[in-house]
Every structure is written in C-alpha cells, then in structure tokens.
Amino acid sequence: MIAGIEMGGTKTVVAVGESDGTVLEENRYPTTDGPETFATAIDWLRERGVPGAIGVAAFGPVSVTKNRPDYGSMLATPKPGWAGFSITGALGKAFPEARVTIETDVNAAVLAEADGLEDVVYITIGTGLGAGILSGGRLIHGVLHSEFGHWLPRKSPGDDFEGVCPFHGDCLEGLVSGPAIAKRWGKEAKDLPADHQAWDFECDYLAQAVQVLLATVNPARVVIGGGVSQAEGFHRRVEEIVRERTADYFPALAENRPFVVPPMHGQQAGIRGALLLTRRD
C-alpha cells in the first residue's frame, strides 16, 4: 500500500494511492497539534492496511535534509504543539517497515505540477507563503528548505501596512498571506471583489516574487496556488506586470505562454505530490 500525507496550516490530508500520484481514497480533517494530527492519519491508514511507503508533504519549517540529526522533525514554529515534533518518529513507531520520505508541501506540489518540465516553481499563498523549486529536475534545498516567503519586497506606492509576520513584519508572507489580507482589510480574500485595491498590492508583490525567481533559477513556468490566488484574473494580471517590468529580458517568458498559471491539479496538488515522493530516494 502506498500512502501520502499532506500537512497544511489548517487542514491535513491523508490518502492511499499510487506512486504516480493517483489518489484512490483520501481523508481531509483539521490540523491540530502534531501528536493528534498524526494519530488521526495513522488510525485512518491502519483501517486500510499496512503501507510499504509513505510520502509526507509538510508545512515548514521542517528538517528535510537526510544527513541532519533532526531529519523528519518540525523546527522552531509558533504553531502550538508542533515545534520539535518528529514526523519520522511517529510514523516509524506506527509502521516500522514503511519507507518514509519527507519534503515540504510546496516541493511536493511542484512535483505534481511539473508536467514533464524540469524547471518549475510552485508558490502557494494561504495561511503562509512558500515556494517549491524544481531546477534541472532536482528539488532545491540548502542547509534548510526554501523560505521564499520571508524575503523583503519593495513596498508598493501608498502601502504603509506593517505586515503580520511575527519574525519580519512586512516580508512577502507578512504582506500577501491570508492573515495579512484579513488584518489589512478586515475581510478574507474570498470576500473581496475583483476590483478591490487589495489585488493591486497582491499582484504587485507576487510579480516582484516571480521576477526574483526569473533572475535566480529561471524557471520555464511559475505555478501559483492556494486560496488567495483564486481571485478572478489573478494569474493573468501577475504575468502582465512581470512582462511589463522585465522588458523581454528573460527568454523563458518569450518561450512560455502562459508563464504564470494556476495549479492544474487544484487542491490535490499537495497530496498527489506526497504520493509521488514515494518514488524518490
């Protein structure tokens, strides 16, 4: 049996399926603390059999570098009940024979969304903001995984919002995430009309993000997912700003239209990616 677990800030998905990403059955439930969230996943899987391989797509920060002693553990996070929680420990105790592979949720999603390309970036905007980078067919890591949401963009004209990131204030995540929208405008993204000023700021900051990616890893496609990105015309508008600002400098823009796209697998990108992780070393 092949299993996948996608951990999100507000919901978790556990599934059984195929190593090609096909989901056969899934269960979605609220994310609580580490022990309770994984107890639910483990109980659900036990009812269906014993997995031989489990792919985990985790929100961060999480240790995903295999030669580190804390591999498979959650790192410092303000999310209650998660700091120091060992994912590999919980799954290893429940399923000692299973091979467990852990990646960030966005790195898993970029595998699902690559569609045959070797250079793709997946950005998600929801409770937080993260980016998964596939470059030359390899998922990008450093000492830690990418923390793309925490770089500091240039503030949009007229924007004096202090941001909501508890570490950096007005970093990208602190300006464009779901909680940032709620604090700034008093409404959730889904409740804002398409002509609201919020989208001027959102598209400006995401266009800056895409330009940074073009200048550093030069992807053939940028996929933007998450609840905030579902606003009408969002992807088209971000791409228009990018093309205007970059003045045809990057060949990837000329060779790929559209360049900024929504996820083709929608809300299943993460869990499909978790299943795909079972094929990787």
C-alpha positions as CSV (number, residue, x, y, z in Angstrom):
1,M,0.0,0.0,0.0
2,I,1.3,3.5,-0.9
3,A,0.3,6.3,1.4
4,G,0.6,10.1,1.3
5,I,0.1,12.8,4.0
6,E,-0.2,16.5,3.2
7,M,0.1,18.7,6.3
8,G,-1.4,22.2,5.9
9,G,-1.7,25.0,8.4
10,T,-5.4,24.5,8.7
11,K,-6.1,21.1,7.2
12,T,-4.3,17.8,6.8
13,V,-4.9,15.2,4.0
14,V,-4.1,11.5,4.3
15,A,-4.5,9.3,1.3
16,V,-3.8,5.9,-0.2
17,G,-3.0,5.8,-3.9
18,E,-0.3,5.0,-6.5
19,S,3.3,6.2,-6.7
20,D,2.4,8.0,-9.9
21,G,0.3,10.4,-7.8
22,T,-3.1,8.8,-8.4
23,V,-5.3,9.3,-5.3
24,L,-7.5,6.3,-4.7
25,E,-9.0,7.4,-1.4
26,E,-8.4,10.4,0.9
27,N,-9.5,11.9,4.2
28,R,-9.3,15.6,4.9
29,Y,-9.5,16.9,8.5
30,P,-8.5,19.9,10.6
31,T,-4.8,20.3,11.6
32,T,-4.4,20.4,15.3
33,D,-1.1,19.7,17.1
34,G,1.5,17.2,15.9
35,P,0.6,14.1,18.0
36,E,-3.2,14.4,17.4
37,T,-2.9,15.2,13.7
38,F,-0.7,12.2,13.1
39,A,-2.7,9.9,15.3
40,T,-5.7,10.6,13.1
41,A,-3.7,9.8,10.0
42,I,-2.2,6.6,11.4
43,D,-5.6,5.3,12.6
44,W,-7.1,6.0,9.2
45,L,-4.3,4.2,7.4
46,R,-4.4,1.2,9.7
47,E,-8.0,0.7,8.8
48,R,-6.9,0.2,5.2
49,G,-3.8,-1.9,5.6
50,V,-0.1,-1.5,6.2
51,P,1.8,1.0,4.0
52,G,5.1,0.0,2.4
53,A,5.9,3.6,1.6
54,I,4.7,6.9,2.9
55,G,5.3,10.3,1.4
56,V,4.8,13.3,3.6
57,A,4.4,16.9,2.3
58,A,4.9,19.1,5.4
59,F,4.4,22.7,6.1
60,G,7.6,24.3,7.5
61,P,9.9,24.9,9.0
62,V,10.8,21.2,8.9
63,S,14.1,19.4,8.5
64,V,14.1,17.6,5.1
65,T,17.9,17.1,4.7
66,K,18.6,13.4,5.3
67,N,22.1,13.7,6.8
68,R,21.0,16.0,9.6
69,P,20.2,14.5,13.0
70,D,16.9,16.3,13.2
71,Y,15.7,14.9,9.8
72,G,12.0,14.5,9.8
73,S,11.3,16.8,12.7
74,M,9.5,20.1,12.8
75,L,11.7,23.1,13.7
76,A,11.0,26.3,15.6
77,T,7.5,27.4,14.8
78,P,4.9,29.5,16.5
79,K,2.2,26.9,15.7
80,P,1.2,25.3,19.0
81,G,2.2,21.6,19.5
82,W,4.5,21.3,16.5
83,A,8.0,22.6,17.4
84,G,10.3,19.6,17.8
85,F,7.6,17.0,16.8
86,S,9.2,14.1,15.0
87,I,7.2,13.0,11.9
88,T,9.6,10.1,11.2
89,G,9.4,9.1,14.9
90,A,5.6,8.9,14.9
91,L,5.3,7.1,11.5
92,G,8.3,4.8,12.3
93,K,6.7,3.7,15.5
94,A,3.3,3.0,13.9
95,F,4.7,1.4,10.7
96,P,8.3,0.2,11.3
97,E,8.6,-1.4,7.9
98,A,7.4,1.5,5.9
99,R,9.9,3.7,3.9
100,V,9.1,7.4,4.8
101,T,10.1,10.3,2.6
102,I,9.5,13.9,3.8
103,E,9.5,17.1,1.8
104,T,8.0,20.5,2.2
105,D,4.4,20.8,1.0
106,V,5.4,23.1,-1.8
107,N,8.3,20.9,-3.0
108,A,5.8,18.0,-3.2
109,A,3.3,20.1,-5.1
110,V,5.9,21.2,-7.6
111,L,6.5,17.5,-8.5
112,A,2.8,17.1,-9.1
113,E,2.6,20.3,-11.3
114,A,5.8,19.8,-13.3
115,D,4.0,18.2,-16.2
116,G,7.2,17.0,-17.8
117,L,9.2,20.1,-17.2
118,E,12.5,20.1,-15.2
119,D,12.4,23.8,-14.2
120,V,9.3,24.8,-12.4
121,V,8.4,26.8,-9.3
122,Y,5.2,26.3,-7.3
123,I,4.1,29.2,-5.0
124,T,1.3,28.8,-2.5
125,I,-0.5,31.7,-0.8
126,G,-2.7,30.8,2.1
127,T,-2.1,30.8,5.9
128,G,1.5,31.5,4.9
129,L,3.5,31.7,1.7
130,G,6.0,29.2,0.4
131,A,7.7,28.2,-2.8
132,G,8.9,24.8,-4.1
133,I,11.7,24.9,-6.7
134,L,12.4,22.2,-9.2
135,S,15.6,23.0,-11.1
136,G,17.2,20.7,-13.6
137,G,14.8,18.0,-12.3
138,R,16.1,18.3,-8.7
139,L,14.3,19.8,-5.7
140,I,16.2,22.7,-4.3
141,H,17.5,22.6,-0.7
142,G,20.2,24.3,1.2
143,V,21.0,24.0,4.9
144,L,17.2,24.3,5.2
145,H,14.5,24.2,2.6
146,S,13.5,27.3,0.7
147,E,11.9,30.1,2.9
148,F,10.9,32.1,-0.1
149,G,8.1,33.8,1.8
150,H,10.5,35.6,4.1
151,W,12.4,37.9,1.7
152,L,11.6,41.6,1.8
153,P,9.9,43.0,-1.3
154,R,9.9,46.7,-2.3
155,K,6.8,48.3,-0.8
156,S,4.1,49.3,-3.3
157,P,3.4,53.0,-3.6
158,G,1.0,54.1,-0.9
159,D,1.3,50.9,1.1
160,D,2.1,51.6,4.8
161,F,0.9,48.3,6.1
162,E,3.3,46.9,8.7
163,G,2.7,43.3,7.8
164,V,1.8,40.3,10.0
165,C,4.9,38.1,10.0
166,P,5.9,37.6,13.7
167,F,9.6,37.4,12.7
168,H,10.0,40.0,9.9
169,G,6.8,42.1,9.7
170,D,6.5,43.2,6.1
171,C,8.2,40.3,4.3
172,L,6.4,38.8,1.4
173,E,4.4,36.4,3.6
174,G,3.7,39.2,6.0
175,L,2.2,41.3,3.2
176,V,0.2,38.9,1.0
177,S,-0.8,35.8,3.1
178,G,-4.4,35.2,4.0
179,P,-3.9,36.5,7.6
180,A,-2.3,39.7,6.1
181,I,-5.3,40.3,3.9
182,A,-7.7,39.7,6.9
183,K,-5.8,42.1,9.1
184,R,-5.3,44.8,6.5
185,W,-8.8,44.8,5.0
186,G,-11.0,43.2,7.7
187,K,-12.2,40.6,5.3
188,E,-10.9,37.3,3.9
189,A,-9.6,37.2,0.3
190,K,-12.6,35.3,-0.9
191,D,-14.9,38.1,0.2
192,L,-13.0,40.9,-1.6
193,P,-14.4,41.9,-5.1
194,A,-12.1,41.6,-8.1
195,D,-11.7,45.4,-8.4
196,H,-10.6,45.9,-4.7
197,Q,-7.3,47.7,-4.0
198,A,-6.1,44.6,-2.2
199,W,-5.4,43.0,-5.6
200,D,-3.3,45.9,-6.7
201,F,-0.9,45.2,-3.8
202,E,-1.2,41.4,-4.1
203,C,-0.3,41.3,-7.8
204,D,2.5,43.8,-7.4
205,Y,4.2,41.8,-4.7
206,L,3.7,38.4,-6.5
207,A,5.1,40.0,-9.7
208,Q,8.1,41.0,-7.7
209,A,8.4,37.4,-6.4
210,V,8.2,36.0,-9.9
211,Q,10.9,38.4,-11.2
212,V,13.2,37.3,-8.4
213,L,12.7,33.7,-9.4
214,L,13.4,34.5,-13.1
215,A,16.6,36.2,-12.1
216,T,17.8,33.4,-9.9
217,V,16.6,30.0,-11.0
218,N,15.0,30.9,-14.4
219,P,12.0,28.5,-14.4
220,A,10.0,27.6,-17.5
221,R,6.8,28.0,-15.6
222,V,5.6,29.5,-12.3
223,V,2.5,27.9,-10.7
224,I,0.7,29.9,-8.0
225,G,-1.8,28.1,-5.9
226,G,-3.5,28.5,-2.5
227,G,-6.8,30.1,-1.6
228,V,-5.6,33.7,-2.0
229,S,-4.6,33.1,-5.7
230,Q,-8.1,32.1,-6.7
231,A,-9.3,35.6,-7.3
232,E,-10.6,36.3,-10.8
233,G,-7.8,37.2,-13.2
234,F,-5.1,36.9,-10.6
235,H,-2.6,34.9,-12.6
236,R,-3.1,36.8,-15.8
237,R,-2.6,40.1,-14.0
238,V,0.6,39.0,-12.3
239,E,2.1,37.8,-15.6
240,E,1.2,41.1,-17.3
241,I,3.1,43.0,-14.6
242,V,6.1,40.7,-14.9
243,R,6.3,41.0,-18.6
244,E,6.0,44.8,-18.5
245,R,8.7,45.1,-15.8
246,T,11.2,42.7,-17.3
247,A,11.2,44.2,-20.8
248,D,11.6,40.9,-22.6
249,Y,14.9,40.3,-20.8
250,F,14.3,36.6,-19.9
251,P,14.0,34.1,-22.7
252,A,11.7,31.9,-20.5
253,L,9.0,34.5,-20.9
254,A,9.2,34.5,-24.6
255,E,9.3,30.7,-24.9
256,N,6.4,30.0,-22.5
257,R,2.9,31.5,-22.7
258,P,1.2,31.5,-20.3
259,F,4.0,31.7,-17.8
260,V,2.2,32.2,-14.5
261,V,-0.6,29.6,-14.2
262,P,-2.9,28.1,-11.6
263,P,-2.3,24.5,-10.5
264,M,-3.7,22.0,-12.9
265,H,-4.4,19.6,-10.1
266,G,-6.1,22.3,-8.0
267,Q,-6.5,21.3,-4.3
268,Q,-5.0,17.9,-5.0
269,A,-1.5,19.1,-6.0
270,G,-0.1,18.6,-2.5
271,I,-1.4,15.1,-1.8
272,R,-0.6,14.0,-5.3
273,G,2.9,15.3,-4.7
274,A,3.1,13.4,-1.4
275,L,2.4,10.1,-3.2
276,L,5.0,11.0,-5.9
277,L,7.6,11.4,-3.1
278,T,7.4,7.6,-2.5
279,R,9.3,7.2,-5.9
280,R,12.2,9.4,-4.8
281,D,15.3,8.4,-2.8
